[in-house]
């Protein structure tokens, strides 16, 4: 029988969700606080977590973030079930790694569909032979990059990266996310930047995709080139652009591999774990 961990401090709400899940052959486990929910997740490895946000000790967002940055619980499917509506709260939930977001009051099918969606994510990950995958979305506001920065630092704590490697990867990701917001989506707040983190045995892959039309990587007169890193500054000055344009060149030196899709609106950053030297 599949297990469902319900993290909810309202006994009546927890009982209702537990009853619904029993009808679908889930064995429910209930936690009344965020900390106890995390402990039970590490102990029981549930098939899905149904997570409230307003908890008495810590926010559900923090529960989800810590779940995603702990290798023992990284693959736990998470459905946020909360009275907090609105796109801002939903986006925040997805930024910390939630798989689905359901607002109260809800229909039975709404909850069951969200659970099925979350569990399908885990099945897909396991078929890809990944240790973990986290998919988040940002709207095109630079202020949200701080959330991305914090999340990336916590994620890297689950890997064998050195401090230097973590800082290199963070700089590369922040630069590419900034480019996606500034150049890809043109600061249009209704356009999303999607970021997918994939953790393998030997590497991390981070895929950043914007909703712009892409660009020709062989025709970037406003960006620095490795064989001529400064002539682009005159071009930027004539176009009225801020000083800079070194990001892409710097990023190539911060990761082991950087590749774009054919259109130019998706970049994949690959950073491999440093191998132990033979004794």
ZADO-1210 file (C-alpha; in nm, 4 decimals, padded with zeros to 6 digits):
<atoms>
<atom x="00.0000" y="00.0000" z="00.0000" code="UNK" pos="1"/>
<atom x="00.1234" y="00.3512" z="-00.0844" code="UNK" pos="2"/>
<atom x="00.1881" y="00.5888" z="00.2037" code="UNK" pos="3"/>
<atom x="00.0872" y="00.9556" z="00.2226" code="UNK" pos="4"/>
<atom x="00.2396" y="01.1912" z="00.4777" code="UNK" pos="5"/>
<atom x="-00.0084" y="01.4656" z="00.5725" code="UNK" pos="6"/>
<atom x="00.1568" y="01.7686" z="00.7343" code="UNK" pos="7"/>
<atom x="-00.1350" y="01.9651" z="00.8790" code="UNK" pos="8"/>
<atom x="-00.1866" y="02.1225" z="01.2216" code="UNK" pos="9"/>
<atom x="-00.5675" y="02.1345" z="01.2007" code="UNK" pos="10"/>
<atom x="-00.6909" y="01.7923" z="01.3241" code="UNK" pos="11"/>
<atom x="-01.0198" y="01.8190" z="01.1354" code="UNK" pos="12"/>
<atom x="-00.8458" y="01.9024" z="00.8079" code="UNK" pos="13"/>
<atom x="-00.5915" y="01.6255" z="00.8595" code="UNK" pos="14"/>
<atom x="-00.8689" y="01.3739" z="00.9319" code="UNK" pos="15"/>
<atom x="-01.0575" y="01.4787" z="00.6178" code="UNK" pos="16"/>
<atom x="-00.7522" y="01.4373" z="00.3933" code="UNK" pos="17"/>
<atom x="-00.6660" y="01.1053" z="00.5588" code="UNK" pos="18"/>
<atom x="-01.0197" y="00.9759" z="00.4955" code="UNK" pos="19"/>
<atom x="-01.0053" y="01.0747" z="00.1295" code="UNK" pos="20"/>
<atom x="-00.6686" y="00.9090" z="00.0811" code="UNK" pos="21"/>
<atom x="-00.7735" y="00.5867" z="00.2524" code="UNK" pos="22"/>
<atom x="-01.0513" y="00.5623" z="-00.0061" code="UNK" pos="23"/>
<atom x="-00.7749" y="00.5582" z="-00.2697" code="UNK" pos="24"/>
<atom x="-00.5723" y="00.2896" z="-00.0894" code="UNK" pos="25"/>
<atom x="-00.3192" y="00.5204" z="00.0722" code="UNK" pos="26"/>
<atom x="-00.1983" y="00.4601" z="00.4242" code="UNK" pos="27"/>
<atom x="-00.1972" y="00.8089" z="00.5839" code="UNK" pos="28"/>
<atom x="00.0636" y="00.9314" z="00.8314" code="UNK" pos="29"/>
<atom x="-00.0112" y="01.2621" z="01.0033" code="UNK" pos="30"/>
<atom x="00.2326" y="01.5220" z="01.1345" code="UNK" pos="31"/>
<atom x="00.1115" y="01.8325" z="01.3160" code="UNK" pos="32"/>
<atom x="00.4272" y="02.0415" z="01.2722" code="UNK" pos="33"/>
<atom x="00.6827" y="02.1070" z="01.0037" code="UNK" pos="34"/>
<atom x="00.9723" y="01.9619" z="01.2021" code="UNK" pos="35"/>
<atom x="00.7862" y="01.6392" z="01.2786" code="UNK" pos="36"/>
<atom x="00.6858" y="01.6211" z="00.9123" code="UNK" pos="37"/>
<atom x="01.0492" y="01.6350" z="00.8049" code="UNK" pos="38"/>
<atom x="01.1438" y="01.3681" z="01.0584" code="UNK" pos="39"/>
<atom x="00.8644" y="01.1369" z="00.9406" code="UNK" pos="40"/>
<atom x="00.9610" y="01.1956" z="00.5771" code="UNK" pos="41"/>
<atom x="01.3170" y="01.0840" z="00.6510" code="UNK" pos="42"/>
<atom x="01.1934" y="00.7824" z="00.8467" code="UNK" pos="43"/>
<atom x="00.9114" y="00.6546" z="00.6238" code="UNK" pos="44"/>
<atom x="00.9993" y="00.7807" z="00.2742" code="UNK" pos="45"/>
<atom x="00.6326" y="00.8400" z="00.1832" code="UNK" pos="46"/>
<atom x="00.4995" y="00.8083" z="-00.1708" code="UNK" pos="47"/>
<atom x="00.3587" y="01.1611" z="-00.1445" code="UNK" pos="48"/>
<atom x="00.3512" y="01.4476" z="00.1045" code="UNK" pos="49"/>
<atom x="00.0402" y="01.6647" z="00.1366" code="UNK" pos="50"/>
<atom x="00.1722" y="01.9833" z="00.2933" code="UNK" pos="51"/>
<atom x="-00.0092" y="02.2737" z="00.4576" code="UNK" pos="52"/>
<atom x="00.1719" y="02.6088" z="00.4636" code="UNK" pos="53"/>
<atom x="00.0462" y="02.7660" z="00.7879" code="UNK" pos="54"/>
<atom x="00.2166" y="02.5415" z="01.0424" code="UNK" pos="55"/>
<atom x="00.2783" y="02.6268" z="01.4089" code="UNK" pos="56"/>
<atom x="00.6584" y="02.6046" z="01.3982" code="UNK" pos="57"/>
<atom x="00.7892" y="02.6732" z="01.0465" code="UNK" pos="58"/>
<atom x="00.6339" y="02.7686" z="00.7137" code="UNK" pos="59"/>
<atom x="00.5438" y="02.4903" z="00.4736" code="UNK" pos="60"/>
<atom x="00.7702" y="02.6624" z="00.2211" code="UNK" pos="61"/>
<atom x="01.0632" y="02.5943" z="00.4527" code="UNK" pos="62"/>
<atom x="00.9547" y="02.2320" z="00.4960" code="UNK" pos="63"/>
<atom x="00.9546" y="02.1861" z="00.1195" code="UNK" pos="64"/>
<atom x="01.2881" y="02.3616" z="00.0733" code="UNK" pos="65"/>
<atom x="01.4548" y="02.1444" z="00.3361" code="UNK" pos="66"/>
<atom x="01.2946" y="01.8335" z="00.1902" code="UNK" pos="67"/>
<atom x="01.4389" y="01.9154" z="-00.1508" code="UNK" pos="68"/>
<atom x="01.7880" y="01.9885" z="-00.0224" code="UNK" pos="69"/>
<atom x="01.8206" y="01.6642" z="00.1760" code="UNK" pos="70"/>
<atom x="01.9352" y="01.3722" z="-00.0391" code="UNK" pos="71"/>
<atom x="01.7317" y="01.1238" z="00.1643" code="UNK" pos="72"/>
<atom x="01.4036" y="01.3073" z="00.0882" code="UNK" pos="73"/>
<atom x="01.4799" y="01.4925" z="-00.2361" code="UNK" pos="74"/>
<atom x="01.2533" y="01.2699" z="-00.4463" code="UNK" pos="75"/>
<atom x="00.9466" y="01.2930" z="-00.2219" code="UNK" pos="76"/>
<atom x="00.6494" y="01.4193" z="-00.4286" code="UNK" pos="77"/>
<atom x="00.4984" y="01.7280" z="-00.2629" code="UNK" pos="78"/>
<atom x="00.1453" y="01.8647" z="-00.2955" code="UNK" pos="79"/>
<atom x="00.0907" y="02.1949" z="-00.1170" code="UNK" pos="80"/>
<atom x="-00.2656" y="02.2098" z="00.0190" code="UNK" pos="81"/>
<atom x="-00.3347" y="02.5523" z="00.1621" code="UNK" pos="82"/>
<atom x="-00.5791" y="02.8371" z="00.2101" code="UNK" pos="83"/>
<atom x="-00.3183" y="03.0767" z="00.0689" code="UNK" pos="84"/>
<atom x="-00.4292" y="03.1535" z="-00.2843" code="UNK" pos="85"/>
<atom x="-00.2831" y="03.3922" z="-00.5387" code="UNK" pos="86"/>
<atom x="-00.0140" y="03.3548" z="-00.8010" code="UNK" pos="87"/>
<atom x="00.2597" y="03.4937" z="-00.5749" code="UNK" pos="88"/>
<atom x="00.2111" y="03.2226" z="-00.3125" code="UNK" pos="89"/>
<atom x="00.1840" y="02.9553" z="-00.5800" code="UNK" pos="90"/>
<atom x="00.5036" y="03.0700" z="-00.7527" code="UNK" pos="91"/>
<atom x="00.6832" y="03.0727" z="-00.4196" code="UNK" pos="92"/>
<atom x="00.5704" y="02.7146" z="-00.3649" code="UNK" pos="93"/>
<atom x="00.7071" y="02.6055" z="-00.6990" code="UNK" pos="94"/>
<atom x="01.0312" y="02.7960" z="-00.6392" code="UNK" pos="95"/>
<atom x="01.1050" y="02.5781" z="-00.3371" code="UNK" pos="96"/>
<atom x="01.0257" y="02.2600" z="-00.5284" code="UNK" pos="97"/>
<atom x="00.6550" y="02.1787" z="-00.4858" code="UNK" pos="98"/>
<atom x="00.5103" y="01.9529" z="-00.7557" code="UNK" pos="99"/>
<atom x="00.1494" y="02.0730" z="-00.7262" code="UNK" pos="100"/>
<atom x="-00.0441" y="02.3468" z="-00.5458" code="UNK" pos="101"/>
<atom x="-00.4081" y="02.3117" z="-00.4360" code="UNK" pos="102"/>
<atom x="-00.6018" y="02.5861" z="-00.2569" code="UNK" pos="103"/>
<atom x="-00.8764" y="02.5398" z="00.0022" code="UNK" pos="104"/>
<atom x="-01.1646" y="02.4899" z="-00.0399" code="UNK" pos="105"/>
<atom x="-01.0900" y="02.2160" z="-00.2901" code="UNK" pos="106"/>
<atom x="-01.2703" y="01.9361" z="-00.4681" code="UNK" pos="107"/>
<atom x="-01.1778" y="01.5734" z="-00.4171" code="UNK" pos="108"/>
<atom x="-01.0714" y="01.5404" z="-00.7793" code="UNK" pos="109"/>
<atom x="-00.8511" y="01.8508" z="-00.7460" code="UNK" pos="110"/>
<atom x="-00.6528" y="01.6858" z="-00.4690" code="UNK" pos="111"/>
<atom x="-00.6360" y="01.3433" z="-00.6310" code="UNK" pos="112"/>
<atom x="-00.5269" y="01.4925" z="-00.9621" code="UNK" pos="113"/>
<atom x="-00.2501" y="01.6912" z="-00.7887" code="UNK" pos="114"/>
<atom x="-00.1289" y="01.3782" z="-00.6104" code="UNK" pos="115"/>
<atom x="-00.1240" y="01.1833" z="-00.9369" code="UNK" pos="116"/>
<atom x="00.0707" y="01.4661" z="-01.1005" code="UNK" pos="117"/>
<atom x="00.3263" y="01.4731" z="-00.8191" code="UNK" pos="118"/>
<atom x="00.3754" y="01.0969" z="-00.8230" code="UNK" pos="119"/>
<atom x="00.4117" y="01.0945" z="-01.2022" code="UNK" pos="120"/>
<atom x="00.7032" y="01.3371" z="-01.1597" code="UNK" pos="121"/>
<atom x="00.8841" y="01.0906" z="-00.9351" code="UNK" pos="122"/>
<atom x="00.8214" y="00.8014" z="-01.1731" code="UNK" pos="123"/>
<atom x="00.9663" y="01.0029" z="-01.4595" code="UNK" pos="124"/>
<atom x="01.2734" y="01.0918" z="-01.2529" code="UNK" pos="125"/>
<atom x="01.3396" y="00.7300" z="-01.1632" code="UNK" pos="126"/>
<atom x="01.3174" y="00.6315" z="-01.5300" code="UNK" pos="127"/>
<atom x="01.5791" y="00.8942" z="-01.6152" code="UNK" pos="128"/>
<atom x="01.8253" y="00.7362" z="-01.3702" code="UNK" pos="129"/>
<atom x="01.8520" y="01.0624" z="-01.1748" code="UNK" pos="130"/>
<atom x="01.9261" y="01.1059" z="-00.8073" code="UNK" pos="131"/>
<atom x="01.6844" y="01.3968" z="-00.8088" code="UNK" pos="132"/>
<atom x="01.5208" y="01.6628" z="-01.0221" code="UNK" pos="133"/>
<atom x="01.3668" y="01.9923" z="-00.9139" code="UNK" pos="134"/>
<atom x="01.1705" y="02.2156" z="-01.1482" code="UNK" pos="135"/>
<atom x="01.0975" y="02.5760" z="-01.0526" code="UNK" pos="136"/>
<atom x="00.9552" y="02.8806" z="-01.2269" code="UNK" pos="137"/>
<atom x="01.0346" y="03.2495" z="-01.1863" code="UNK" pos="138"/>
<atom x="00.8506" y="03.5393" z="-01.3359" code="UNK" pos="139"/>
<atom x="01.0696" y="03.7976" z="-01.5029" code="UNK" pos="140"/>
<atom x="01.1583" y="04.0032" z="-01.1968" code="UNK" pos="141"/>
<atom x="01.5232" y="04.0320" z="-01.0995" code="UNK" pos="142"/>
<atom x="01.4357" y="04.0470" z="-00.7291" code="UNK" pos="143"/>
<atom x="01.3333" y="03.6807" z="-00.7452" code="UNK" pos="144"/>
<atom x="01.6920" y="03.5839" z="-00.8234" code="UNK" pos="145"/>
<atom x="01.7650" y="03.5999" z="-00.4500" code="UNK" pos="146"/>
<atom x="01.5261" y="03.3082" z="-00.3986" code="UNK" pos="147"/>
<atom x="01.7106" y="03.1233" z="-00.6743" code="UNK" pos="148"/>
<atom x="02.0438" y="03.2043" z="-00.5149" code="UNK" pos="149"/>
<atom x="01.9376" y="03.0754" z="-00.1724" code="UNK" pos="150"/>
<atom x="01.7843" y="02.7625" z="-00.3193" code="UNK" pos="151"/>
<atom x="02.0941" y="02.6810" z="-00.5245" code="UNK" pos="152"/>
<atom x="02.3245" y="02.7164" z="-00.2257" code="UNK" pos="153"/>
<atom x="02.1107" y="02.4782" z="-00.0229" code="UNK" pos="154"/>
<atom x="02.0884" y="02.2296" z="-00.3079" code="UNK" pos="155"/>
<atom x="02.4657" y="02.2230" z="-00.3461" code="UNK" pos="156"/>
<atom x="02.5015" y="02.1231" z="00.0181" code="UNK" pos="157"/>
<atom x="02.3710" y="01.7791" z="-00.0832" code="UNK" pos="158"/>
<atom x="02.6571" y="01.7298" z="-00.3308" code="UNK" pos="159"/>
<atom x="03.0333" y="01.6722" z="-00.2982" code="UNK" pos="160"/>
<atom x="03.1108" y="02.0135" z="-00.4476" code="UNK" pos="161"/>
<atom x="03.3839" y="02.2167" z="-00.2818" code="UNK" pos="162"/>
<atom x="03.3036" y="02.5714" z="-00.1673" code="UNK" pos="163"/>
<atom x="03.4857" y="02.7052" z="-00.4727" code="UNK" pos="164"/>
<atom x="03.2823" y="02.4881" z="-00.7089" code="UNK" pos="165"/>
<atom x="02.9576" y="02.5974" z="-00.5422" code="UNK" pos="166"/>
<atom x="03.0459" y="02.9634" z="-00.5902" code="UNK" pos="167"/>
<atom x="03.1399" y="02.9020" z="-00.9546" code="UNK" pos="168"/>
<atom x="02.8125" y="02.7256" z="-01.0257" code="UNK" pos="169"/>
<atom x="02.6120" y="02.9915" z="-00.8438" code="UNK" pos="170"/>
<atom x="02.7751" y="03.2692" z="-01.0450" code="UNK" pos="171"/>
<atom x="02.7063" y="03.0875" z="-01.3728" code="UNK" pos="172"/>
<atom x="02.3419" y="03.0164" z="-01.2868" code="UNK" pos="173"/>
<atom x="02.2738" y="03.3701" z="-01.1653" code="UNK" pos="174"/>
<atom x="02.4296" y="03.5173" z="-01.4803" code="UNK" pos="175"/>
<atom x="02.2285" y="03.2936" z="-01.7124" code="UNK" pos="176"/>
<atom x="01.9052" y="03.3534" z="-01.5205" code="UNK" pos="177"/>
<atom x="01.9691" y="03.7296" z="-01.5398" code="UNK" pos="178"/>
<atom x="02.0189" y="03.6974" z="-01.9159" code="UNK" pos="179"/>
<atom x="01.6941" y="03.5005" z="-01.9468" code="UNK" pos="180"/>
<atom x="01.5033" y="03.7738" z="-01.7639" code="UNK" pos="181"/>
<atom x="01.6757" y="04.0687" z="-01.9295" code="UNK" pos="182"/>
<atom x="01.7385" y="03.9501" z="-02.2853" code="UNK" pos="183"/>
<atom x="01.5077" y="03.6532" z="-02.3299" code="UNK" pos="184"/>
<atom x="01.1892" y="03.7785" z="-02.1646" code="UNK" pos="185"/>
<atom x="01.2722" y="04.1501" z="-02.1893" code="UNK" pos="186"/>
<atom x="01.1640" y="04.2058" z="-01.8275" code="UNK" pos="187"/>
<atom x="00.8039" y="04.1137" z="-01.9137" code="UNK" pos="188"/>
<atom x="00.6646" y="03.9947" z="-01.5811" code="UNK" pos="189"/>
<atom x="00.4032" y="03.7721" z="-01.7417" code="UNK" pos="190"/>
<atom x="00.6763" y="03.5626" z="-01.9025" code="UNK" pos="191"/>
<atom x="00.8318" y="03.2839" z="-01.6988" code="UNK" pos="192"/>
<atom x="01.1853" y="03.1580" z="-01.6631" code="UNK" pos="193"/>
<atom x="01.1851" y="02.7854" z="-01.5922" code="UNK" pos="194"/>
<atom x="01.4818" y="02.6286" z="-01.4168" code="UNK" pos="195"/>
<atom x="01.5344" y="02.2549" z="-01.3860" code="UNK" pos="196"/>
<atom x="01.7969" y="02.1081" z="-01.1529" code="UNK" pos="197"/>
<atom x="01.9036" y="01.7510" z="-01.2264" code="UNK" pos="198"/>
<atom x="02.1320" y="01.5653" z="-00.9885" code="UNK" pos="199"/>
<atom x="02.3238" y="01.2649" z="-01.1240" code="UNK" pos="200"/>
<atom x="02.5846" y="01.0439" z="-00.9616" code="UNK" pos="201"/>
<atom x="02.8707" y="01.2397" z="-01.1179" code="UNK" pos="202"/>
<atom x="02.7300" y="01.5841" z="-01.1983" code="UNK" pos="203"/>
<atom x="02.4600" y="01.8482" z="-01.1709" code="UNK" pos="204"/>
<atom x="02.2803" y="01.9756" z="-01.4795" code="UNK" pos="205"/>
<atom x="02.0863" y="02.3025" z="-01.4609" code="UNK" pos="206"/>
<atom x="01.8583" y="02.3950" z="-01.7492" code="UNK" pos="207"/>
<atom x="01.7406" y="02.7561" z="-01.7794" code="UNK" pos="208"/>
<atom x="01.4715" y="02.8367" z="-02.0336" code="UNK" pos="209"/>
<atom x="01.2967" y="03.1652" z="-02.1125" code="UNK" pos="210"/>
<atom x="00.9910" y="03.2401" z="-02.3252" code="UNK" pos="211"/>
<atom x="01.1697" y="03.4669" z="-02.5696" code="UNK" pos="212"/>
<atom x="01.2388" y="03.4069" z="-02.9372" code="UNK" pos="213"/>
<atom x="01.5993" y="03.3022" z="-02.8801" code="UNK" pos="214"/>
<atom x="01.9102" y="03.4438" z="-03.0430" code="UNK" pos="215"/>
<atom x="02.1930" y="03.3617" z="-03.2822" code="UNK" pos="216"/>
<atom x="02.4966" y="03.2734" z="-03.0708" code="UNK" pos="217"/>
<atom x="02.7253" y="03.3462" z="-03.3666" code="UNK" pos="218"/>
<atom x="02.6007" y="03.7033" z="-03.3925" code="UNK" pos="219"/>
<atom x="02.6399" y="03.8726" z="-03.0537" code="UNK" pos="220"/>
<atom x="02.8248" y="04.1986" z="-03.1191" code="UNK" pos="221"/>
<atom x="02.7285" y="04.3324" z="-02.7734" code="UNK" pos="222"/>
<atom x="02.8858" y="04.0347" z="-02.5888" code="UNK" pos="223"/>
<atom x="03.2515" y="03.9617" z="-02.5193" code="UNK" pos="224"/>
<atom x="03.4280" y="03.6965" z="-02.7271" code="UNK" pos="225"/>
<atom x="03.7201" y="03.4914" z="-02.5959" code="UNK" pos="226"/>
<atom x="03.9462" y="03.5961" z="-02.8864" code="UNK" pos="227"/>
<atom x="03.8508" y="03.9659" z="-02.8577" code="UNK" pos="228"/>
<atom x="03.7076" y="04.0371" z="-02.5116" code="UNK" pos="229"/>
<atom x="03.6822" y="04.4190" z="-02.5275" code="UNK" pos="230"/>
<atom x="03.5683" y="04.5442" z="-02.8691" code="UNK" pos="231"/>
<atom x="03.2041" y="04.4767" z="-02.7767" code="UNK" pos="232"/>
<atom x="03.2177" y="04.7625" z="-02.5230" code="UNK" pos="233"/>
<atom x="03.1986" y="05.0198" z="-02.8022" code="UNK" pos="234"/>
<atom x="02.8936" y="04.8428" z="-02.9431" code="UNK" pos="235"/>
<atom x="02.7235" y="04.8444" z="-02.6037" code="UNK" pos="236"/>
<atom x="02.7983" y="05.2127" z="-02.5576" code="UNK" pos="237"/>
<atom x="02.6410" y="05.2983" z="-02.8951" code="UNK" pos="238"/>
<atom x="02.3343" y="05.0892" z="-02.8109" code="UNK" pos="239"/>
<atom x="02.2974" y="05.2577" z="-02.4723" code="UNK" pos="240"/>
<atom x="02.3501" y="04.9312" z="-02.2821" code="UNK" pos="241"/>
<atom x="02.4996" y="04.9028" z="-01.9350" code="UNK" pos="242"/>
<atom x="02.8693" y="04.8200" z="-01.9108" code="UNK" pos="243"/>
<atom x="02.9203" y="04.4463" z="-01.9142" code="UNK" pos="244"/>
<atom x="02.8623" y="04.1751" z="-02.1679" code="UNK" pos="245"/>
<atom x="03.1190" y="03.9392" z="-02.0162" code="UNK" pos="246"/>
<atom x="02.8673" y="03.7012" z="-01.8629" code="UNK" pos="247"/>
<atom x="02.8608" y="03.4288" z="-02.1264" code="UNK" pos="248"/>
<atom x="03.2382" y="03.4185" z="-02.1553" code="UNK" pos="249"/>
<atom x="03.2802" y="03.4052" z="-01.7767" code="UNK" pos="250"/>
<atom x="03.0159" y="03.1334" z="-01.7390" code="UNK" pos="251"/>
<atom x="03.1973" y="02.9069" z="-01.9826" code="UNK" pos="252"/>
<atom x="03.4916" y="02.9134" z="-01.7457" code="UNK" pos="253"/>
<atom x="03.2774" y="02.8418" z="-01.4389" code="UNK" pos="254"/>
<atom x="03.1187" y="02.5154" z="-01.5553" code="UNK" pos="255"/>
<atom x="03.2447" y="02.2066" z="-01.7342" code="UNK" pos="256"/>
<atom x="02.9998" y="02.2378" z="-02.0211" code="UNK" pos="257"/>
<atom x="02.7595" y="02.5035" z="-02.1444" code="UNK" pos="258"/>
<atom x="02.5259" y="02.4353" z="-02.4339" code="UNK" pos="259"/>
<atom x="02.2259" y="02.6064" z="-02.5935" code="UNK" pos="260"/>
<atom x="01.9323" y="02.4584" z="-02.7789" code="UNK" pos="261"/>
<atom x="01.9005" y="02.5380" z="-03.1497" code="UNK" pos="262"/>
<atom x="01.6621" y="02.8285" z="-03.0921" code="UNK" pos="263"/>
<atom x="01.8768" y="02.9905" z="-02.8259" code="UNK" pos="264"/>
<atom x="01.6168" y="03.0259" z="-02.5493" code="UNK" pos="265"/>
<atom x="01.7407" y="02.7351" z="-02.3376" code="UNK" pos="266"/>
<atom x="02.0847" y="02.6886" z="-02.1860" code="UNK" pos="267"/>
<atom x="02.2176" y="02.3827" z="-02.0026" code="UNK" pos="268"/>
<atom x="02.4970" y="02.4220" z="-01.7467" code="UNK" pos="269"/>
<atom x="02.6864" y="02.1070" z="-01.6480" code="UNK" pos="270"/>
<atom x="02.9149" y="02.0916" z="-01.3454" code="UNK" pos="271"/>
<atom x="03.0826" y="01.7621" z="-01.2637" code="UNK" pos="272"/>
<atom x="03.1798" y="01.6492" z="-00.9165" code="UNK" pos="273"/>
<atom x="03.5528" y="01.6491" z="-00.8595" code="UNK" pos="274"/>
<atom x="03.6883" y="01.2971" z="-00.8685" code="UNK" pos="275"/>
<atom x="03.8983" y="01.1708" z="-00.5813" code="UNK" pos="276"/>
<atom x="04.2641" y="01.1418" z="-00.6675" code="UNK" pos="277"/>
<atom x="04.3898" y="00.7792" z="-00.6555" code="UNK" pos="278"/>
<atom x="04.5968" y="00.7070" z="-00.3479" code="UNK" pos="279"/>
</atoms>
